[in-house]
Amino acid sequence: MGKTALLPRMRGPVAYPGHDEPVDARASTPHDSHDAHAMGNVNNMAASATLHCLTGCAVGEIAGLIIGTGAGLSNAPTIAISIALAFLFGYSLSTLPLLKTGLAVRTALTVVLAADTLSILTMEIVDNTVVAAIPGAMNAGLVNVLFWVSMMISLLTAFIAAFPVNRFLLQRGKGHALTHEYHHGASAAAPGWRRRIPAIGAGALAAVIFAFMLGGLTVAAADEL
C-alpha cells in the first residue's frame, strides 16, 4: 500500500482510489465525507502511534526512576537512566512486530529509528521537564504518593505533546506510517523463531502500565495513611 493511499494529505488536492482527478479537500464537494473519514483515520493512527511510544517510554521511565530512587542516585543520573531505558523499550516494542513480519534485524531497526525517534524524543523532553518542575518529585521515594502522581501527570503531558508530532509525520507518510506499511504486508505465519514473538497491542501494554502505577499509588497512599 502506498503512502498516498494510506495517508492522504488533508491540504490541497487529495487522490482517492477510483477517481482519476484529485479532489480539493478545501472545496465543498460530495467528497467532503471522504475527507472527514481520512482526517479521522489520521487522528486515530496518530493516537495509536502516540500510545505505542508512550507505553515504551512509560516502562523505561518507571524502571529508570525505580532504579535511581532505589539506589539513592542524584537527579542527573536518574534522569539519564530513565531516558536511556525509555528509548530502549520504545524501540524494542516497535522492532518486535517488524521482526515478526520477516524483516531482518538491521532493516527493522533502521525503520524504527526513522519512525519513532522524534516521537520518543518529544516525550522524553516533556516528561522529564514536568517531573523536574514538580517540587519534590525527583526526590520522592517509591512509597510516596507524589512519586506516582507526578509520573502520571508527566506521562499524560507527554502524550498530549507528542500527538501533534505523530500526526504531522503521518500526514507526510513518515513516522509510524513507515511501520504500518510493513504491518499491512505481513504474512499470516511468521517464519521460524519469529513465530514466538508475542503480538501484544499497545492498548494492552498501556493498561498493564496504568494498573501498575495505580497499584503503586494505592500502596503509597495506604502507607502514608
Secondary structure in CASP SS format (residue, H / E / C, confidence):
PFRMAT SS
TARGET T0000
AUTHOR 0000-0000-0000
METHOD secondary structure of the structure
MODEL  1
M C 1.00
G C 1.00
K H 1.00
T H 1.00
A H 1.00
L H 1.00
L C 1.00
P C 1.00
R C 1.00
M C 1.00
R C 1.00
G C 1.00
P E 1.00
V E 1.00
A C 1.00
Y C 1.00
P C 1.00
G C 1.00
H C 1.00
D C 1.00
E C 1.00
P C 1.00
V E 1.00
D E 1.00
A C 1.00
R C 1.00
A C 1.00
S C 1.00
T C 1.00
P C 1.00
H C 1.00
D H 1.00
S H 1.00
H H 1.00
D H 1.00
A H 1.00
H H 1.00
A H 1.00
M H 1.00
G H 1.00
N H 1.00
V H 1.00
N H 1.00
N H 1.00
M H 1.00
A H 1.00
A H 1.00
S H 1.00
A H 1.00
T H 1.00
L H 1.00
H H 1.00
C H 1.00
L H 1.00
T H 1.00
G H 1.00
C H 1.00
A H 1.00
V H 1.00
G H 1.00
E H 1.00
I H 1.00
A H 1.00
G H 1.00
L H 1.00
I H 1.00
I H 1.00
G H 1.00
T H 1.00
G H 1.00
A C 1.00
G C 1.00
L C 1.00
S C 1.00
N H 1.00
A H 1.00
P H 1.00
T H 1.00
I H 1.00
A H 1.00
I H 1.00
S H 1.00
I H 1.00
A H 1.00
L H 1.00
A H 1.00
F H 1.00
L H 1.00
F H 1.00
G H 1.00
Y H 1.00
S H 1.00
L H 1.00
S H 1.00
T H 1.00
L H 1.00
P H 1.00
L H 1.00
L H 1.00
K H 1.00
T C 1.00
G C 1.00
L C 1.00
A C 1.00
V H 1.00
R H 1.00
T H 1.00
A H 1.00
L H 1.00
T H 1.00
V H 1.00
V H 1.00
L H 1.00
A H 1.00
A H 1.00
D H 1.00
T H 1.00
L H 1.00
S H 1.00
I H 1.00
L H 1.00
T H 1.00
M H 1.00
E H 1.00
I H 1.00
V H 1.00
D H 1.00
N H 1.00
T H 1.00
V H 1.00
V H 1.00
A H 1.00
A H 1.00
I C 1.00
P C 1.00
G C 1.00
A C 1.00
M C 1.00
N C 1.00
A C 1.00
G C 1.00
L C 1.00
V C 1.00
N C 1.00
V H 1.00
L H 1.00
F H 1.00
W H 1.00
V H 1.00
S H 1.00
M H 1.00
M H 1.00
I H 1.00
S H 1.00
L H 1.00
L H 1.00
T H 1.00
A H 1.00
F H 1.00
I H 1.00
A H 1.00
A H 1.00
F H 1.00
P H 1.00
V H 1.00
N H 1.00
R H 1.00
F H 1.00
L H 1.00
L H 1.00
Q H 1.00
R C 1.00
G C 1.00
K C 1.00
G C 1.00
H H 1.00
A H 1.00
L H 1.00
T H 1.00
H H 1.00
E H 1.00
Y H 1.00
H H 1.00
H H 1.00
G C 1.00
A C 1.00
S C 1.00
A C 1.00
A C 1.00
A C 1.00
P C 1.00
G H 1.00
W H 1.00
R H 1.00
R H 1.00
R H 1.00
I C 1.00
P C 1.00
A C 1.00
I C 1.00
G C 1.00
A H 1.00
G H 1.00
A H 1.00
L H 1.00
A H 1.00
A H 1.00
V H 1.00
I H 1.00
F H 1.00
A H 1.00
F H 1.00
M H 1.00
L H 1.00
G H 1.00
G H 1.00
L H 1.00
T H 1.00
V H 1.00
A H 1.00
A H 1.00
A H 1.00
D H 1.00
E H 1.00
L C 1.00
END
